[in-house]
Amino acid sequence: MIPSIHKRGSETIGLIRYLYGPGTKEEHTDPHLVAAFDPLTPDPGRDPNATYQQLERLLDQPVNALPKSRRPAKHVWHISVRASPEDPILSDEDWAAIARRTVAATGIAPEGDEQACRWAAVRHADDHIHIIATLVRDDGRRPRLHNEARRAQAEARRIEADYNLRRVTPGDGTAAKRPTRATVHKAERLGQEAASQELLREHVRRALAGAADEVEFFDRLAAEGVRIDKRIAPSGDVLGYKVAIVGDRNKEQEPVWYAGSTLAPDLSLPRIRNRFTAVTDTDTQPTPLDRSGASAPARARYTAAVAADSARAAFASGDDTTAAAQLVGVGEVLDALAQTAAGPSRSELREAAWHFERATRSHIRAKDEEMYALRRAARQIVHSGTALGRGPDSTATALILDVMILAVIAAARWHAARGHAQQAQAAQQAADHLRTAYQAAAAEPLAALHAWGERLPVPNRQRHTTTVRTALPHLADRLQAEPGWDSLVMVLDQAEQAGYDTAALLAKAAAQRELGTADSASDVLIWRLHHLGYTTPPPRRPRSQPNPAPKATPVTGAAARQETVRPHRR
């Protein structure tokens, strides 16, 4: 059950007309009163003799009794309470009880308070009610509405338990504000894919991903086609900013502006500045191994995989301030990947980034310097350009997505362990979209790798089979029986040609994380070998093979790699 407090208004009659009217799309059916401060309150929906004006005068009576100088400018309070789609249809009596509990919990009409504010609850659909109240009590005082939104949410959780309704994940006050129904309808009229504030939040996050400073941030935001209005101090310093969607105007034909802090709590200019560091020039940042033969997008993704793997480990370290910073960095890498992806994975990455945005915020203060490695990786991804989705780019993309899935799952577990239910759920949803994106990225190089593995000379295959049985005797039979066996053998052959001790490398890969729950242990090992081949230099010089494999790129070395893996369960 979701209670939503709307903006306060100044005209009671206007809201009454909306509640009893047909709705913007004729969606209001049988509008009628289910409860009110007084059982004798007239109901214009069911009583043909009752009028909107009668209801208005009754609700506004305490307001009008005050001298005009003491009347509040915005005296109309409005909340909607909506059941989940899977909940049973509640009766009018149930909704009446829910309305009374809601006005009591929020401070509009505390239980037993005969001088409380006047209110009325209107039902015009099966799944929700609207409550209208006027913010002057019968004794002429104002109601105490401190934290009424949080108190309404807490009461909704109790109502869900009492009526056996779907339990909505509780929040912690760090979520971005939901768009109002009016802004959603306006977006539909304008042909926008989402409400303006949601689009702007996505634009701001894309511009922020890896930005070195606020100059670059504002330049990239302008390049997104967003209107920007900066608040400038007399000294010339920028104090804040607000943004607007081109074409979104109010009744006065002025742009509808949103301050960064209203888009999300962490998008105010002071909070954004906390992310910036002087050391973000990716040209001066070393990569773990020389990848001069790979494309720029591939090199950027290899570097990001190292940073994301470190973030995954940080979530289990016990240092919450470091973990909170890594969440922000992971979010920026996802934003960077979403805007530079190509092909079918692009939309899934955008969804993953949209969901994980909620997981980046909590009340735990982030140790800002801990996010810099991920921010540098995001910057390199953005500046390297679009990954073409084939060849080395698809291999590198599949690798970073493989690591990001693990990092995002680790983030979900970190949030869950601390009771951050909304963030944990958002991270799990992001992981689902990442899995789909990963499958799309891995398909093309997987086909090539599998074909090469099938064509390896018999002596090579026998040698690698012996290596697997020596290094992983408890897994050898399972690995040979899996469809990914040929691909694993091929990766081992490439590693051997690059100069690795394949037995030692394979043992190290198997020891990183457990393999028992994997759908395909061979597929998991392929990516671990791939990752190790990028971060670990070969201990000896490559030796020539008497029967070379079909032309392919080694697991390490200057040329771009072509290996990949089938999707596997984490």
C-alpha positions as CSV (number, residue, x, y, z in Angstrom):
1,M,0.0,0.0,0.0
2,I,1.5,3.3,-1.1
3,P,0.5,6.6,0.5
4,S,1.5,9.7,-1.6
5,I,1.3,13.2,-0.2
6,H,0.7,15.7,-3.0
7,K,1.6,19.4,-3.2
8,R,-0.5,21.6,-1.0
9,G,-3.1,23.8,-2.7
10,S,-5.0,27.0,-2.2
11,E,-8.4,26.1,-3.7
12,T,-10.5,23.4,-2.0
13,I,-13.2,23.5,-4.7
14,G,-10.7,22.7,-7.5
15,L,-9.5,19.5,-5.8
16,I,-13.2,18.5,-5.0
17,R,-14.1,18.9,-8.7
18,Y,-11.2,16.7,-9.7
19,L,-12.0,14.0,-7.2
20,Y,-15.6,13.8,-8.2
21,G,-15.0,14.4,-11.9
22,P,-14.4,11.9,-14.7
23,G,-10.6,12.1,-14.5
24,T,-8.2,13.1,-17.2
25,K,-8.9,9.9,-19.2
26,E,-12.4,9.0,-18.0
27,E,-10.8,6.7,-15.4
28,H,-12.9,7.9,-12.4
29,T,-15.9,5.6,-11.9
30,D,-18.6,6.0,-9.3
31,P,-16.9,8.8,-7.2
32,H,-18.3,8.8,-3.7
33,L,-17.4,9.5,-0.1
34,V,-16.2,6.6,2.1
35,A,-15.4,8.5,5.3
36,A,-15.1,12.1,6.6
37,F,-14.6,14.0,9.8
38,D,-18.4,14.1,10.3
39,P,-20.7,11.2,9.4
40,L,-23.2,13.8,8.1
41,T,-20.8,15.3,5.6
42,P,-22.6,15.7,2.2
43,D,-21.6,13.4,-0.6
44,P,-22.0,15.0,-4.1
45,G,-21.3,11.5,-5.6
46,R,-24.2,9.7,-4.1
47,D,-26.6,12.4,-2.8
48,P,-28.3,14.2,-5.8
49,N,-29.0,17.2,-3.5
50,A,-25.4,17.6,-2.3
51,T,-23.2,20.0,-4.2
52,Y,-19.4,20.6,-4.5
53,Q,-19.9,24.0,-2.9
54,Q,-21.6,22.5,0.2
55,L,-18.6,20.2,0.7
56,E,-16.2,23.0,0.1
57,R,-17.9,25.4,2.6
58,L,-17.9,22.6,5.3
59,L,-14.3,21.8,4.9
60,D,-13.2,25.4,4.7
61,Q,-15.2,26.7,7.6
62,P,-12.3,26.8,10.1
63,V,-10.1,28.5,7.5
64,N,-12.7,31.2,6.7
65,A,-13.3,31.8,10.4
66,L,-9.8,33.2,10.7
67,P,-8.9,36.8,9.8
68,K,-7.6,36.9,6.2
69,S,-4.1,37.9,7.5
70,R,-3.9,34.6,9.5
71,R,-5.2,32.2,6.8
72,P,-2.5,29.9,5.4
73,A,-1.8,30.6,1.7
74,K,-1.8,26.8,0.9
75,H,-4.4,25.4,3.1
76,V,-5.5,22.3,1.1
77,W,-3.8,19.0,2.1
78,H,-4.1,16.0,-0.2
79,I,-3.0,12.4,0.1
80,S,-3.8,9.4,-2.0
81,V,-3.5,5.8,-0.6
82,R,-3.2,3.1,-3.3
83,A,-3.3,-0.7,-3.0
84,S,-0.9,-2.9,-5.0
85,P,-2.3,-4.4,-8.2
86,E,-2.2,-7.9,-6.8
87,D,-4.2,-7.0,-3.6
88,P,-7.8,-8.0,-3.3
89,I,-10.5,-5.3,-3.9
90,L,-11.3,-3.7,-0.5
91,S,-14.8,-2.7,0.5
92,D,-15.8,0.9,1.2
93,E,-15.8,0.0,5.0
94,D,-12.2,-1.2,4.7
95,W,-11.2,2.0,2.9
96,A,-13.0,4.1,5.5
97,A,-11.0,2.5,8.3
98,I,-7.8,3.0,6.3
99,A,-8.6,6.7,5.8
100,R,-9.2,7.2,9.5
101,R,-5.9,5.5,10.4
102,T,-4.1,7.6,7.8
103,V,-5.4,11.0,9.0
104,A,-4.7,9.9,12.6
105,A,-1.1,8.8,11.8
106,T,-0.2,11.9,9.9
107,G,-1.5,14.4,12.5
108,I,-4.4,15.7,10.4
109,A,-7.0,14.2,12.8
110,P,-5.4,12.3,15.8
111,E,-7.7,9.7,17.3
112,G,-9.9,11.3,20.0
113,D,-9.1,14.9,19.0
114,E,-12.5,16.6,18.6
115,Q,-10.8,19.9,17.5
116,A,-8.8,18.3,14.6
117,C,-8.7,19.3,11.0
118,R,-11.7,18.6,8.7
119,W,-11.2,16.0,6.1
120,A,-13.0,13.8,3.6
121,A,-12.0,10.5,1.8
122,V,-13.2,10.0,-1.8
123,R,-13.1,6.7,-3.7
124,H,-13.3,6.8,-7.5
125,A,-11.5,3.6,-8.3
126,D,-11.3,0.1,-6.9
127,D,-7.6,0.3,-5.8
128,H,-7.2,3.7,-4.1
129,I,-8.8,6.6,-2.2
130,H,-8.0,10.3,-2.0
131,I,-8.1,12.3,1.2
132,I,-8.7,16.0,1.2
133,A,-8.2,18.1,4.4
134,T,-8.0,21.8,5.3
135,L,-5.0,22.8,7.4
136,V,-6.7,24.8,10.1
137,R,-8.1,23.0,13.1
138,D,-11.6,23.7,14.6
139,D,-9.8,25.6,17.4
140,G,-8.1,27.8,14.9
141,R,-4.6,26.3,15.4
142,R,-2.5,24.6,12.7
143,P,-2.0,20.8,12.8
144,R,1.4,19.3,13.6
145,L,2.5,17.6,10.4
146,H,6.2,17.1,11.1
147,N,7.4,14.0,9.0
148,E,3.8,13.2,8.0
149,A,5.0,11.4,4.9
150,R,7.2,9.0,6.9
151,R,4.4,8.5,9.5
152,A,2.0,7.7,6.6
153,Q,4.4,5.1,5.3
154,A,4.8,3.5,8.7
155,E,1.1,3.3,9.1
156,A,0.8,1.8,5.6
157,R,3.1,-1.0,6.6
158,R,0.9,-1.8,9.6
159,I,-2.2,-1.7,7.4
160,E,-0.6,-4.2,5.0
161,A,-0.1,-6.6,7.9
162,D,-3.6,-6.1,9.4
163,Y,-5.3,-6.7,6.0
164,N,-2.9,-9.3,4.7
165,L,-1.9,-7.1,1.7
166,R,1.3,-7.1,-0.3
167,R,4.1,-5.9,1.9
168,V,5.7,-2.9,0.2
169,T,9.5,-2.6,0.8
170,P,10.0,0.1,3.4
171,G,12.2,3.1,2.5
172,D,14.7,5.2,4.5
173,G,14.1,8.6,3.1
174,T,16.9,8.5,0.6
175,A,14.8,7.7,-2.5
176,A,14.2,10.2,-5.2
177,K,10.7,11.7,-5.3
178,R,8.2,10.0,-7.4
179,P,6.6,12.0,-10.2
180,T,3.0,13.1,-9.6
181,R,0.2,11.7,-11.6
182,A,-0.2,15.1,-13.3
183,T,3.5,15.2,-14.4
184,V,3.1,11.6,-15.8
185,H,0.0,12.6,-17.8
186,K,1.8,15.7,-19.0
187,A,4.7,13.5,-20.2
188,E,2.3,11.4,-22.1
189,R,0.8,14.4,-23.8
190,L,4.3,15.7,-24.8
191,G,5.3,12.3,-26.1
192,Q,8.0,11.8,-23.6
193,E,9.0,8.3,-22.5
194,A,8.9,9.3,-18.8
195,A,8.1,12.2,-16.6
196,S,10.4,15.2,-17.0
197,Q,12.1,14.8,-13.5
198,E,12.9,11.1,-14.3
199,L,14.4,12.0,-17.7
200,L,16.4,14.8,-16.1
201,R,17.7,12.6,-13.3
202,E,19.0,10.2,-16.0
203,H,20.5,13.0,-18.0
204,V,22.3,14.4,-14.9
205,R,23.7,11.0,-14.0
206,R,24.9,10.3,-17.5
207,A,26.7,13.7,-17.5
208,L,28.2,13.1,-14.1
209,A,29.6,9.6,-14.9
210,G,33.3,10.0,-14.8
211,A,33.3,13.8,-15.2
212,A,36.6,15.3,-14.0
213,D,35.0,18.6,-12.7
214,E,31.9,20.7,-12.8
215,V,33.0,22.4,-16.0
216,E,33.0,19.1,-17.8
217,F,29.8,18.1,-16.0
218,F,27.9,21.1,-17.2
219,D,29.4,20.8,-20.7
220,R,28.2,17.2,-21.0
221,L,24.8,18.1,-19.5
222,A,24.4,20.8,-22.2
223,A,25.4,18.3,-24.8
224,E,22.5,16.1,-23.6
225,G,20.2,18.8,-24.8
226,V,19.1,19.9,-21.4
227,R,18.3,23.5,-20.4
228,I,20.6,24.6,-17.5
229,D,20.1,27.6,-15.2
230,K,23.0,28.2,-12.8
231,R,22.7,30.2,-9.6
232,I,25.7,32.6,-9.6
233,A,27.1,34.4,-6.5
234,P,28.3,38.0,-6.8
235,S,31.8,36.6,-6.7
236,G,31.1,34.6,-9.9
237,D,31.0,31.3,-8.1
238,V,28.3,28.8,-9.0
239,L,26.1,28.2,-6.0
240,G,23.6,25.7,-7.5
241,Y,21.9,24.7,-10.7
242,K,18.5,23.7,-12.0
243,V,17.5,21.9,-15.2
244,A,14.6,21.6,-17.6
245,I,13.4,19.5,-20.5
246,V,13.2,21.4,-23.7
247,G,9.5,21.8,-24.5
248,D,8.2,21.2,-21.0
249,R,6.6,24.5,-20.0
250,N,4.1,25.7,-17.4
251,K,0.9,27.7,-18.0
252,E,2.9,30.9,-18.3
253,Q,4.9,29.2,-21.1
254,E,8.0,29.3,-18.9
255,P,10.4,26.2,-18.6
256,V,9.5,23.8,-15.7
257,W,12.8,23.8,-13.7
258,Y,14.0,21.2,-11.3
259,A,16.9,21.8,-8.9
260,G,19.4,19.1,-8.7
261,S,18.5,18.3,-5.1
262,T,14.9,17.8,-6.0
263,L,15.8,15.2,-8.7
264,A,17.6,13.1,-6.1
265,P,19.2,13.8,-2.7
266,D,22.8,13.2,-4.1
267,L,22.5,15.4,-7.1
268,S,22.8,18.8,-5.4
269,L,25.9,20.7,-6.6
270,P,27.7,20.4,-3.2
271,R,27.1,16.6,-3.2
272,I,28.3,16.4,-6.8
273,R,31.4,18.3,-6.0
274,N,32.3,15.7,-3.4
275,R,32.8,13.2,-6.3
276,F,35.3,15.2,-8.2
277,T,39.0,14.7,-7.8
278,A,42.0,16.3,-9.5
279,V,43.3,12.9,-10.5
280,T,40.8,11.8,-13.2
281,D,42.9,12.2,-16.4
282,T,42.7,8.6,-17.8
283,D,45.7,9.3,-20.0
284,T,48.0,9.3,-17.0
285,Q,46.4,6.3,-15.4
286,P,48.4,3.0,-15.8
287,T,46.5,-0.1,-16.9
288,P,47.4,-3.5,-15.3
289,L,48.9,-4.8,-18.5
290,D,49.7,-3.3,-21.8
291,R,46.7,-3.5,-24.1
292,S,48.0,-1.4,-26.9
293,G,46.6,-3.9,-29.5
294,A,43.1,-3.7,-28.2
295,S,40.6,-1.0,-29.2
296,A,40.1,1.9,-26.8
297,P,36.6,0.7,-25.7
298,A,38.0,-2.7,-25.0
299,R,40.9,-1.3,-23.0
300,A,38.6,0.9,-21.0
301,R,36.4,-2.1,-20.1
302,Y,39.4,-4.3,-19.1
303,T,40.5,-1.5,-16.7
304,A,36.9,-1.1,-15.4
305,A,36.7,-4.9,-14.7
306,V,39.7,-4.6,-12.3
307,A,38.1,-1.6,-10.4
308,A,34.7,-3.4,-10.3
309,D,36.3,-6.5,-8.9
310,S,37.9,-4.5,-6.1
311,A,34.5,-3.0,-5.4
312,R,33.0,-6.4,-5.1
313,A,35.6,-7.3,-2.5
314,A,35.0,-4.0,-0.6
315,F,31.4,-4.9,0.1
316,A,32.6,-7.9,2.2
317,S,35.3,-5.9,3.9
318,G,33.2,-4.6,6.8
319,D,34.2,-0.9,6.1
320,D,30.8,0.6,5.5
321,T,32.1,4.0,4.5
322,T,34.3,2.4,1.8
323,A,31.4,0.3,0.6
324,A,29.1,3.3,0.4
325,A,31.7,5.0,-1.8
326,Q,32.0,1.9,-4.0
327,L,28.2,2.0,-4.6
328,V,28.5,5.4,-6.1
329,G,31.4,4.3,-8.3
330,V,29.6,1.2,-9.5
331,G,26.6,3.4,-10.4
332,E,28.8,5.7,-12.5
333,V,30.4,2.7,-14.3
334,L,26.9,1.4,-15.1
335,D,25.9,4.8,-16.4
336,A,29.0,4.9,-18.6
337,L,28.4,1.4,-20.0
338,A,24.8,2.3,-20.7
339,Q,25.6,5.3,-22.8
340,T,28.5,3.6,-24.8
341,A,26.9,0.2,-25.4
342,A,25.7,-0.9,-28.8
343,G,23.2,-3.5,-30.0
344,P,20.6,-5.3,-27.9
345,S,22.5,-4.9,-24.6
346,R,22.1,-1.1,-24.6
347,S,18.5,-1.0,-23.4
348,E,19.2,-3.7,-20.7
349,L,22.2,-1.7,-19.5
350,R,20.1,1.4,-19.3
351,E,17.5,-0.4,-17.2
352,A,20.3,-1.8,-15.0
353,A,21.7,1.7,-14.4
354,W,18.2,3.1,-13.8
355,H,17.5,0.5,-11.1
356,F,20.9,0.6,-9.5
357,E,20.7,4.4,-9.1
358,R,18.4,3.7,-6.0
359,A,21.1,1.3,-4.6
360,T,23.7,4.1,-4.6
361,R,22.1,6.0,-1.8
362,S,21.8,5.3,1.9
363,H,22.4,7.2,5.2
364,I,25.9,5.8,5.5
365,R,28.4,8.6,4.7
366,A,30.7,7.6,1.8
367,K,34.5,7.8,2.0
368,D,34.8,9.8,-1.2
369,E,38.3,9.0,-2.1
370,E,37.4,5.3,-2.3
371,M,35.3,5.8,-5.4
372,Y,38.0,7.4,-7.5
373,A,39.2,4.2,-9.2
374,L,35.7,3.5,-10.4
375,R,35.1,7.1,-11.4
376,R,38.3,7.0,-13.5
377,A,37.2,3.8,-15.1
378,A,33.8,5.4,-15.9
379,R,35.6,8.4,-17.4
380,Q,37.7,6.2,-19.6
381,I,34.7,4.2,-20.8
382,V,32.9,7.5,-21.7
383,H,35.9,9.0,-23.5
384,S,36.8,5.8,-25.4
385,G,33.6,5.9,-27.4
386,T,31.0,3.3,-28.3
387,A,31.8,-0.4,-28.1
388,L,30.8,-1.8,-31.4
389,G,29.4,-5.1,-29.9
390,R,31.6,-7.5,-31.9
391,G,35.1,-8.9,-31.9
392,P,37.4,-7.6,-29.1
393,D,34.8,-5.1,-28.0
394,S,32.1,-7.8,-27.3
395,T,34.7,-9.9,-25.4
396,A,35.7,-7.0,-23.2
397,T,32.1,-6.0,-22.7
398,A,31.1,-9.5,-21.7
399,L,34.0,-9.6,-19.2
400,I,33.1,-6.3,-17.5
401,L,29.4,-7.3,-17.4
402,D,30.4,-10.7,-15.8
403,V,32.3,-8.8,-13.1
404,M,29.6,-6.1,-12.7
405,I,27.0,-8.8,-12.0
406,L,29.0,-10.1,-9.1
407,A,29.7,-6.6,-7.8
408,V,26.0,-5.7,-8.0
409,I,24.9,-8.9,-6.3
410,A,27.5,-8.2,-3.6
411,A,26.0,-4.7,-3.2
412,A,22.5,-6.2,-2.8
413,R,23.8,-8.5,0.0
414,W,25.5,-5.6,1.7
415,H,22.3,-3.5,1.7
416,A,20.2,-6.5,2.8
417,A,22.5,-7.1,5.8
418,R,22.0,-3.6,6.9
419,G,18.2,-3.5,6.5
420,H,18.2,-1.3,3.4
421,A,15.3,-3.2,1.8
422,Q,14.6,-0.8,-1.1
423,Q,18.3,-0.6,-2.1
424,A,18.7,-4.3,-1.9
425,Q,15.7,-4.9,-4.1
426,A,16.9,-2.3,-6.6
427,A,20.4,-3.9,-6.9
428,Q,18.8,-7.3,-7.5
429,Q,16.7,-5.9,-10.3
430,A,19.8,-4.3,-11.8
431,A,21.6,-7.7,-11.7
432,D,18.7,-9.3,-13.6
433,H,19.1,-6.7,-16.4
434,L,22.9,-7.1,-16.3
435,R,22.5,-10.9,-16.9
436,T,20.4,-10.3,-20.0
437,A,22.9,-7.7,-21.3
438,Y,25.7,-10.2,-20.6
439,Q,24.1,-12.9,-22.6
440,A,23.7,-10.6,-25.6
441,A,27.4,-9.5,-25.4
442,A,28.7,-13.0,-24.9
443,A,26.9,-14.7,-27.8
444,E,29.2,-13.8,-30.7
445,P,32.7,-14.5,-29.2
446,L,31.3,-17.6,-27.5
447,A,30.5,-19.1,-30.9
448,A,34.0,-18.4,-32.2
449,L,35.7,-19.8,-29.1
450,H,33.7,-23.0,-29.1
451,A,34.5,-23.6,-32.8
452,W,38.2,-23.1,-32.2
453,G,38.1,-25.5,-29.2
454,E,36.5,-28.2,-31.4
455,R,39.3,-27.9,-34.0
456,L,42.2,-28.0,-31.6
457,P,44.7,-30.8,-32.4
458,V,44.3,-34.0,-30.4
459,P,47.7,-33.7,-28.6
460,N,46.8,-30.2,-27.4
461,R,43.4,-31.4,-26.1
462,Q,45.0,-34.3,-24.3
463,R,47.6,-32.1,-22.7
464,H,45.0,-29.7,-21.4
465,T,42.8,-32.6,-20.2
466,T,45.7,-33.9,-18.1
467,T,46.3,-30.3,-16.8
468,V,42.7,-30.1,-15.6
469,R,42.8,-33.5,-13.9
470,T,46.0,-32.6,-12.2
471,A,44.9,-29.1,-11.0
472,L,41.2,-29.8,-10.3
473,P,40.8,-33.6,-9.8
474,H,37.4,-33.1,-8.0
475,L,35.9,-31.2,-10.9
476,A,37.5,-32.8,-13.9
477,D,34.7,-35.2,-14.7
478,R,32.0,-32.5,-14.4
479,L,34.0,-30.1,-16.5
480,Q,34.5,-32.6,-19.3
481,A,30.8,-33.4,-19.4
482,E,29.7,-29.8,-19.8
483,P,29.0,-28.1,-23.1
484,G,31.6,-25.5,-22.3
485,W,34.5,-28.0,-22.1
486,D,35.7,-27.2,-25.7
487,S,35.7,-23.5,-24.9
488,L,37.7,-24.1,-21.6
489,V,40.2,-26.2,-23.4
490,M,40.7,-23.4,-26.0
491,V,41.3,-20.8,-23.3
492,L,43.9,-23.0,-21.7
493,D,45.6,-23.4,-25.0
494,Q,45.7,-19.7,-25.5
495,A,47.1,-19.2,-22.0
496,E,49.8,-21.8,-22.6
497,Q,50.8,-20.1,-25.8
498,A,51.0,-16.8,-23.9
499,G,53.5,-18.3,-21.5
500,Y,51.4,-19.2,-18.5
501,D,51.7,-22.2,-16.2
502,T,48.2,-23.3,-17.0
503,A,47.9,-25.7,-14.0
504,A,48.8,-22.9,-11.6
505,L,46.5,-20.4,-13.3
506,L,43.6,-22.9,-13.3
507,A,44.0,-23.6,-9.6
508,K,44.1,-19.9,-8.9
509,A,40.9,-19.3,-10.9
510,A,39.1,-22.2,-9.1
511,A,40.1,-20.9,-5.7
512,Q,38.7,-17.4,-6.2
513,R,35.1,-18.3,-5.5
514,E,33.0,-21.5,-5.1
515,L,31.8,-23.3,-8.2
516,G,29.2,-25.6,-6.7
517,T,26.2,-23.4,-7.4
518,A,27.2,-22.5,-11.0
519,D,25.1,-23.9,-13.8
520,S,28.3,-24.4,-15.8
521,A,31.6,-24.6,-13.9
522,S,33.6,-24.5,-17.1
523,D,31.9,-21.2,-18.2
524,V,32.8,-19.6,-14.8
525,L,36.4,-20.8,-15.1
526,I,36.7,-19.3,-18.6
527,W,35.9,-15.8,-17.3
528,R,38.1,-16.2,-14.3
529,L,41.0,-17.3,-16.5
530,H,40.2,-14.4,-18.9
531,H,40.3,-11.9,-16.0
532,L,43.5,-13.4,-14.5
533,G,45.1,-13.3,-17.9
534,Y,44.5,-9.5,-18.0
535,T,45.7,-8.7,-14.4
536,T,48.6,-11.2,-14.1
537,P,51.7,-11.1,-16.3
538,P,52.8,-14.5,-17.6
539,P,55.6,-16.0,-15.4
540,R,57.6,-17.3,-18.4
541,R,58.1,-16.7,-22.1
542,P,55.7,-18.3,-24.5
543,R,56.8,-21.6,-26.0
544,S,56.0,-22.6,-29.5
545,Q,53.5,-25.4,-30.0
546,P,54.2,-28.2,-32.5
547,N,50.6,-28.2,-33.7
548,P,49.3,-24.6,-33.5
549,A,45.6,-24.1,-32.8
550,P,43.4,-22.4,-35.4
551,K,44.3,-18.7,-35.7
552,A,43.2,-17.1,-32.5
553,T,44.3,-14.5,-30.0
554,P,46.1,-15.6,-26.8
555,V,44.5,-14.9,-23.4
556,T,47.2,-12.3,-22.9
557,G,49.3,-10.4,-25.2
558,A,49.0,-7.4,-27.5
559,A,46.2,-8.5,-29.8
560,A,42.6,-8.3,-28.9
561,R,41.1,-11.5,-27.4
562,Q,38.1,-13.4,-28.8
563,E,37.1,-15.7,-25.9
564,T,33.9,-15.6,-24.0
565,V,31.5,-17.8,-22.0
566,R,28.0,-19.1,-21.8
567,P,25.7,-17.4,-19.3
568,H,25.8,-18.9,-15.9
569,R,23.9,-18.4,-12.6
570,R,25.6,-16.5,-9.9
